[in-house]
């Protein structure tokens, strides 16, 4: 449960920070003529806000990984709390895969995203040309 909350926060955190900076830009733009000190203060403080936002992101990611590693060490999937999960070793790095939700976690606690595979034929032809017979010319079929 805690992992899902942290994962959700980590997924919306960059957009929330971007929205905050856009709002601060609009406030600075609106206040340019009425209160010229507001934009100056916001420009100076925005440098520090970027540093604070980055540190917050790194802390949230570290907490997410820590919770995932602890759950994997107990043999429980961090995402679905499924207890029948198998630990599979890939080369030098252990990989935790859940049979319930089909999610894969690395030994560091990161969620491993599935890689897209191409379903194109091995000879490089497109699907339309692969369906035609190799002996029949394409224009005459």
Protein Blocks (a to p, Z undefined) as FASTA:
>chain_A
ZZmmmmmmmmmmmmmmmmmmmmmmmmmmmmmmmmmmlmmmmmmmmmmmmmmmmmmmmmmm
mmmmmmmmmmmmnopafklopabbcdddehjbccdddfklopacdfkopacddddddfbd
fkopafklmmpcfklcfklZZ
